[in-house]
Amino acid sequence: MNSEIETHPLKPFLPSNAKLLMLGSFPPPKTRWKMDFYYPNYQNDMWKIFGLIFLNDPTYFLNVADKTFKEQLICEFLTAKGIAIFDTAYQVIRLKGNASDKFLQITQVTDLAELLRQIPQCHSIMTTGDKATDTLMLSMPSGTLKPQIGQSTTAYFAQRNVTLYRMPSS
């Protein structure tokens, strides 16, 4: 079993106009990255989903020929839409050395109150997947209901009312 603690390799992406904070669990191993940004594994469908939903083009954020991403275009889009991104885990141990959430042991959760302090207009938090949602719930006040897939709940957290949304893993 691997017992090496990994610290999150990316800075939070926090546009000053952010109204939504999107939280995954933790990035895949660097060997799987096709860019130095969130959802960097080309096998992950997040940027295809964003392209399809917002622009009716699943390849909008992709460089299909070389199987990479248009990182600058993604950042510009997220900033224009007011979407911040980080992960619910700040430090982890990969029990199997892969990207699977099932084999992530969270050793330190992200300081979500500090993230929200930096994006004062944000009143919505969206998680992508069960591990991210379960980890988010560790930071929420007791009695906060865990949102089900495609549903939302509310909480008072970090001196504001927040709506918590749960999406499936991409």
Secondary structure, DSSP 8 states (H G I E B T S, - for coil): ----EEE--S--B--TT--EEEEES----GGGBSSSSSS-BTT--HHHHHHHHHHS-TTTTEETTTTEE-HHHHHHHHHHHTEEEEESEEEEEESSSSS-GGGEEEEEE--HHHHHHH-TT--EEEEESHHHHHHHHHHS-TT-----TT-EEEEEETTEEEEEEEE---
